[in-house]
Amino acid sequence: MTAPVYSPAPSVSQSVRANWGWFLILGIALTIAGAFAILLPVYSTLATSLFLGVILIVAGIFQIFHAFRVKTWHGFFWDLAIGIVQIVGGAIIYMNPFAGAITITALIAGVFLAQGVTQLLLAFKVRPHDGWVWLLSSGLLALIIAFMLFARFPASSLTTPGVLAGISILFSGLSYIMIALAARKKAA
């Protein structure tokens, strides 16, 4: 009896080249989905908020389950409290997804504000070095986005989460299309 002969697994690039068509289909589907999310921002914001609500509820259930599974751990009450907060927060977002969108938008605007201030400070700190202007520009852009979100707040909450989700999905789709086309070119 002879031992089975194992062939080495195909490399990632070989696998992509062999399946470039599937990568292309995925890329096209994601690109179309992202475009719809951007074109229909209120609906995609609603979907994003509903999804976040469900995720928080599920996470809370697991957190509480974990708390009771390891009761002897010193973090029992913290696990329990976190789980309860996640379930309550998720339920509130699920029952009123636009309230969740307002919270998400406020958080996004706050992050852009903090990022902008931090990048501006860093830009002036590294000012003598080449490329410091890019940090300055990025910081200014982040501040402009934050102020635009705050200026239209809470109305901006109806579209911001959906548009950002759409942009992310669209760029994921485009990246898969580019991978597929590069793989097709190498396969030919």
VODO-755426 format. One record per residue (C-alpha): residue number from 1; residue in three letters; x, y, z. Coordinates in Angstrom, 3 decimals. Layout:
// VODO-755426
<node nr="NUM" rest="ala" u="X" v="Y" w="Z"/>
...
//
This chain:
// VODO-755426
<node nr="1" rest="met" u="0.000" v="0.000" w="0.000"/>
<node nr="2" rest="thr" u="1.430" v="3.324" w="-1.005"/>
<node nr="3" rest="ala" u="1.082" v="6.515" w="0.927"/>
<node nr="4" rest="pro" u="-1.208" v="9.105" w="-0.592"/>
<node nr="5" rest="val" u="0.531" v="11.830" w="-2.511"/>
<node nr="6" rest="tyr" u="-0.397" v="15.288" w="-1.344"/>
<node nr="7" rest="ser" u="-0.127" v="18.064" w="-3.825"/>
<node nr="8" rest="pro" u="0.668" v="21.473" w="-2.456"/>
<node nr="9" rest="ala" u="-2.223" v="23.873" w="-2.151"/>
<node nr="10" rest="pro" u="-2.453" v="26.334" w="-5.011"/>
<node nr="11" rest="ser" u="-1.021" v="29.752" w="-4.297"/>
<node nr="12" rest="val" u="-3.346" v="32.652" w="-3.723"/>
<node nr="13" rest="ser" u="-2.501" v="34.173" w="-7.092"/>
<node nr="14" rest="gln" u="-3.124" v="30.843" w="-8.870"/>
<node nr="15" rest="ser" u="-6.459" v="30.530" w="-7.119"/>
<node nr="16" rest="val" u="-7.459" v="34.090" w="-8.033"/>
<node nr="17" rest="arg" u="-6.397" v="33.573" w="-11.663"/>
<node nr="18" rest="ala" u="-8.418" v="30.366" w="-11.878"/>
<node nr="19" rest="asn" u="-11.500" v="32.055" w="-10.415"/>
<node nr="20" rest="trp" u="-11.171" v="35.580" w="-11.773"/>
<node nr="21" rest="gly" u="-14.727" v="35.470" w="-13.139"/>
<node nr="22" rest="trp" u="-16.187" v="34.938" w="-9.671"/>
<node nr="23" rest="phe" u="-14.127" v="37.826" w="-8.336"/>
<node nr="24" rest="leu" u="-15.480" v="39.967" w="-11.162"/>
<node nr="25" rest="ile" u="-19.086" v="38.965" w="-10.426"/>
<node nr="26" rest="leu" u="-18.617" v="39.747" w="-6.735"/>
<node nr="27" rest="gly" u="-17.041" v="43.087" w="-7.581"/>
<node nr="28" rest="ile" u="-19.858" v="44.061" w="-9.919"/>
<node nr="29" rest="ala" u="-22.504" v="43.025" w="-7.364"/>
<node nr="30" rest="leu" u="-20.812" v="45.016" w="-4.578"/>
<node nr="31" rest="thr" u="-20.346" v="48.033" w="-6.829"/>
<node nr="32" rest="ile" u="-24.029" v="48.031" w="-7.787"/>
<node nr="33" rest="ala" u="-25.074" v="47.561" w="-4.131"/>
<node nr="34" rest="gly" u="-22.798" v="50.426" w="-3.058"/>
<node nr="35" rest="ala" u="-24.154" v="52.677" w="-5.793"/>
<node nr="36" rest="phe" u="-27.731" v="51.957" w="-4.689"/>
<node nr="37" rest="ala" u="-26.786" v="52.684" w="-1.068"/>
<node nr="38" rest="ile" u="-25.375" v="56.057" w="-2.141"/>
<node nr="39" rest="leu" u="-28.298" v="56.867" w="-4.448"/>
<node nr="40" rest="leu" u="-30.879" v="55.872" w="-1.809"/>
<node nr="41" rest="pro" u="-29.167" v="57.167" w="1.335"/>
<node nr="42" rest="val" u="-32.230" v="57.297" w="3.583"/>
<node nr="43" rest="tyr" u="-33.034" v="53.633" w="2.912"/>
<node nr="44" rest="ser" u="-29.429" v="52.556" w="3.363"/>
<node nr="45" rest="thr" u="-29.227" v="54.575" w="6.602"/>
<node nr="46" rest="leu" u="-32.360" v="52.810" w="7.810"/>
<node nr="47" rest="ala" u="-30.888" v="49.416" w="6.875"/>
<node nr="48" rest="thr" u="-27.567" v="50.287" w="8.541"/>
<node nr="49" rest="ser" u="-29.304" v="51.324" w="11.755"/>
<node nr="50" rest="leu" u="-31.548" v="48.245" w="11.806"/>
<node nr="51" rest="phe" u="-28.532" v="46.011" w="11.253"/>
<node nr="52" rest="leu" u="-26.628" v="47.756" w="14.054"/>
<node nr="53" rest="gly" u="-29.615" v="47.298" w="16.374"/>
<node nr="54" rest="val" u="-29.777" v="43.556" w="15.661"/>
<node nr="55" rest="ile" u="-26.011" v="43.183" w="16.079"/>
<node nr="56" rest="leu" u="-26.112" v="44.933" w="19.459"/>
<node nr="57" rest="ile" u="-28.979" v="42.728" w="20.655"/>
<node nr="58" rest="val" u="-27.171" v="39.549" w="19.612"/>
<node nr="59" rest="ala" u="-23.914" v="40.781" w="21.181"/>
<node nr="60" rest="gly" u="-25.780" v="41.596" w="24.403"/>
<node nr="61" rest="ile" u="-27.317" v="38.127" w="24.564"/>
<node nr="62" rest="phe" u="-23.881" v="36.542" w="24.159"/>
<node nr="63" rest="gln" u="-22.408" v="38.922" w="26.745"/>
<node nr="64" rest="ile" u="-25.061" v="37.958" w="29.323"/>
<node nr="65" rest="phe" u="-24.678" v="34.269" w="28.486"/>
<node nr="66" rest="his" u="-20.925" v="34.649" w="28.993"/>
<node nr="67" rest="ala" u="-21.471" v="36.406" w="32.325"/>
<node nr="68" rest="phe" u="-23.504" v="33.493" w="33.678"/>
<node nr="69" rest="arg" u="-21.125" v="30.874" w="32.257"/>
<node nr="70" rest="val" u="-18.143" v="32.343" w="34.157"/>
<node nr="71" rest="lys" u="-19.900" v="33.637" w="37.293"/>
<node nr="72" rest="thr" u="-16.819" v="33.111" w="39.416"/>
<node nr="73" rest="trp" u="-14.862" v="35.654" w="37.372"/>
<node nr="74" rest="his" u="-14.509" v="39.077" w="38.988"/>
<node nr="75" rest="gly" u="-16.019" v="40.726" w="35.911"/>
<node nr="76" rest="phe" u="-19.424" v="39.018" w="36.234"/>
<node nr="77" rest="phe" u="-21.386" v="42.170" w="37.026"/>
<node nr="78" rest="trp" u="-19.546" v="44.156" w="34.340"/>
<node nr="79" rest="asp" u="-20.286" v="41.489" w="31.730"/>
<node nr="80" rest="leu" u="-23.901" v="41.437" w="32.842"/>
<node nr="81" rest="ala" u="-24.180" v="45.249" w="32.778"/>
<node nr="82" rest="ile" u="-22.544" v="45.488" w="29.343"/>
<node nr="83" rest="gly" u="-24.903" v="42.826" w="27.994"/>
<node nr="84" rest="ile" u="-27.942" v="44.633" w="29.350"/>
<node nr="85" rest="val" u="-26.755" v="47.957" w="27.893"/>
<node nr="86" rest="gln" u="-26.151" v="46.321" w="24.514"/>
<node nr="87" rest="ile" u="-29.593" v="44.704" w="24.455"/>
<node nr="88" rest="val" u="-31.394" v="47.866" w="25.561"/>
<node nr="89" rest="gly" u="-29.384" v="50.061" w="23.170"/>
<node nr="90" rest="gly" u="-29.895" v="47.629" w="20.307"/>
<node nr="91" rest="ala" u="-33.626" v="47.449" w="20.976"/>
<node nr="92" rest="ile" u="-33.899" v="51.239" w="21.077"/>
<node nr="93" rest="ile" u="-32.017" v="51.550" w="17.791"/>
<node nr="94" rest="tyr" u="-34.075" v="48.753" w="16.218"/>
<node nr="95" rest="met" u="-37.386" v="50.287" w="17.319"/>
<node nr="96" rest="asn" u="-36.320" v="53.774" w="16.227"/>
<node nr="97" rest="pro" u="-33.562" v="53.367" w="13.642"/>
<node nr="98" rest="phe" u="-33.400" v="57.091" w="12.888"/>
<node nr="99" rest="ala" u="-32.510" v="57.801" w="16.520"/>
<node nr="100" rest="gly" u="-29.665" v="55.327" w="16.025"/>
<node nr="101" rest="ala" u="-28.675" v="57.160" w="12.857"/>
<node nr="102" rest="ile" u="-28.524" v="60.439" w="14.790"/>
<node nr="103" rest="thr" u="-26.181" v="58.849" w="17.332"/>
<node nr="104" rest="ile" u="-24.019" v="57.305" w="14.598"/>
<node nr="105" rest="thr" u="-23.792" v="60.637" w="12.757"/>
<node nr="106" rest="ala" u="-22.869" v="62.530" w="15.928"/>
<node nr="107" rest="leu" u="-20.139" v="59.975" w="16.579"/>
<node nr="108" rest="ile" u="-18.851" v="60.231" w="13.002"/>
<node nr="109" rest="ala" u="-18.794" v="64.045" w="13.201"/>
<node nr="110" rest="gly" u="-16.982" v="63.866" w="16.552"/>
<node nr="111" rest="val" u="-14.369" v="61.500" w="15.149"/>
<node nr="112" rest="phe" u="-13.773" v="63.789" w="12.148"/>
<node nr="113" rest="leu" u="-13.458" v="66.780" w="14.491"/>
<node nr="114" rest="ala" u="-10.932" v="64.993" w="16.720"/>
<node nr="115" rest="gln" u="-9.038" v="63.683" w="13.694"/>
<node nr="116" rest="gly" u="-8.898" v="67.136" w="12.111"/>
<node nr="117" rest="val" u="-7.595" v="68.845" w="15.246"/>
<node nr="118" rest="thr" u="-5.034" v="66.084" w="15.832"/>
<node nr="119" rest="gln" u="-3.796" v="66.156" w="12.236"/>
<node nr="120" rest="leu" u="-3.488" v="69.940" w="12.279"/>
<node nr="121" rest="leu" u="-1.425" v="69.804" w="15.472"/>
<node nr="122" rest="leu" u="0.739" v="67.058" w="14.015"/>
<node nr="123" rest="ala" u="1.172" v="68.986" w="10.753"/>
<node nr="124" rest="phe" u="2.520" v="72.018" w="12.599"/>
<node nr="125" rest="lys" u="4.754" v="69.793" w="14.724"/>
<node nr="126" rest="val" u="6.391" v="68.193" w="11.668"/>
<node nr="127" rest="arg" u="6.238" v="71.378" w="9.597"/>
<node nr="128" rest="pro" u="9.845" v="71.490" w="8.472"/>
<node nr="129" rest="his" u="9.578" v="67.996" w="6.936"/>
<node nr="130" rest="asp" u="8.544" v="67.349" w="3.363"/>
<node nr="131" rest="gly" u="4.903" v="66.386" w="3.014"/>
<node nr="132" rest="trp" u="3.659" v="68.218" w="6.117"/>
<node nr="133" rest="val" u="1.179" v="70.048" w="3.893"/>
<node nr="134" rest="trp" u="-0.595" v="66.744" w="3.208"/>
<node nr="135" rest="leu" u="-1.234" v="66.320" w="6.930"/>
<node nr="136" rest="leu" u="-2.427" v="69.915" w="7.097"/>
<node nr="137" rest="ser" u="-4.756" v="69.354" w="4.125"/>
<node nr="138" rest="ser" u="-6.103" v="66.111" w="5.566"/>
<node nr="139" rest="gly" u="-6.753" v="67.808" w="8.902"/>
<node nr="140" rest="leu" u="-8.526" v="70.720" w="7.270"/>
<node nr="141" rest="leu" u="-10.651" v="68.358" w="5.193"/>
<node nr="142" rest="ala" u="-11.615" v="66.375" w="8.300"/>
<node nr="143" rest="leu" u="-12.599" v="69.627" w="10.063"/>
<node nr="144" rest="ile" u="-14.665" v="70.754" w="7.077"/>
<node nr="145" rest="ile" u="-16.503" v="67.416" w="7.024"/>
<node nr="146" rest="ala" u="-17.130" v="67.620" w="10.780"/>
<node nr="147" rest="phe" u="-18.469" v="71.157" w="10.530"/>
<node nr="148" rest="met" u="-20.664" v="70.221" w="7.553"/>
<node nr="149" rest="leu" u="-22.147" v="67.323" w="9.525"/>
<node nr="150" rest="phe" u="-22.682" v="69.460" w="12.625"/>
<node nr="151" rest="ala" u="-24.128" v="72.357" w="10.586"/>
<node nr="152" rest="arg" u="-26.828" v="70.125" w="9.121"/>
<node nr="153" rest="phe" u="-27.330" v="68.076" w="12.268"/>
<node nr="154" rest="pro" u="-29.675" v="66.234" w="12.856"/>
<node nr="155" rest="ala" u="-30.873" v="66.360" w="9.216"/>
<node nr="156" rest="ser" u="-27.505" v="64.999" w="8.069"/>
<node nr="157" rest="ser" u="-28.296" v="61.871" w="10.119"/>
<node nr="158" rest="leu" u="-30.817" v="60.741" w="7.516"/>
<node nr="159" rest="thr" u="-28.152" v="60.263" w="4.874"/>
<node nr="160" rest="thr" u="-24.653" v="60.154" w="6.392"/>
<node nr="161" rest="pro" u="-24.507" v="56.538" w="7.672"/>
<node nr="162" rest="gly" u="-26.052" v="55.195" w="4.471"/>
<node nr="163" rest="val" u="-23.777" v="57.179" w="2.181"/>
<node nr="164" rest="leu" u="-20.672" v="56.132" w="4.131"/>
<node nr="165" rest="ala" u="-21.768" v="52.487" w="4.058"/>
<node nr="166" rest="gly" u="-22.431" v="52.828" w="0.321"/>
<node nr="167" rest="ile" u="-19.006" v="54.339" w="-0.335"/>
<node nr="168" rest="ser" u="-17.355" v="51.509" w="1.583"/>
<node nr="169" rest="ile" u="-19.303" v="48.839" w="-0.329"/>
<node nr="170" rest="leu" u="-18.698" v="50.592" w="-3.666"/>
<node nr="171" rest="phe" u="-14.930" v="50.740" w="-3.132"/>
<node nr="172" rest="ser" u="-14.880" v="47.096" w="-2.015"/>
<node nr="173" rest="gly" u="-16.614" v="46.204" w="-5.259"/>
<node nr="174" rest="leu" u="-14.200" v="48.251" w="-7.331"/>
<node nr="175" rest="ser" u="-11.238" v="46.598" w="-5.625"/>
<node nr="176" rest="tyr" u="-12.591" v="43.130" w="-6.463"/>
<node nr="177" rest="ile" u="-13.149" v="44.197" w="-10.069"/>
<node nr="178" rest="met" u="-9.555" v="45.420" w="-10.307"/>
<node nr="179" rest="ile" u="-8.236" v="42.180" w="-8.757"/>
<node nr="180" rest="ala" u="-10.309" v="40.152" w="-11.230"/>
<node nr="181" rest="leu" u="-9.133" v="42.149" w="-14.242"/>
<node nr="182" rest="ala" u="-5.491" v="41.899" w="-13.154"/>
<node nr="183" rest="ala" u="-5.874" v="38.154" w="-12.630"/>
<node nr="184" rest="arg" u="-7.567" v="37.761" w="-16.023"/>
<node nr="185" rest="lys" u="-4.713" v="39.621" w="-17.687"/>
<node nr="186" rest="lys" u="-2.123" v="37.355" w="-16.004"/>
<node nr="187" rest="ala" u="-4.120" v="34.243" w="-16.863"/>
<node nr="188" rest="ala" u="-4.184" v="35.131" w="-20.567"/>
//
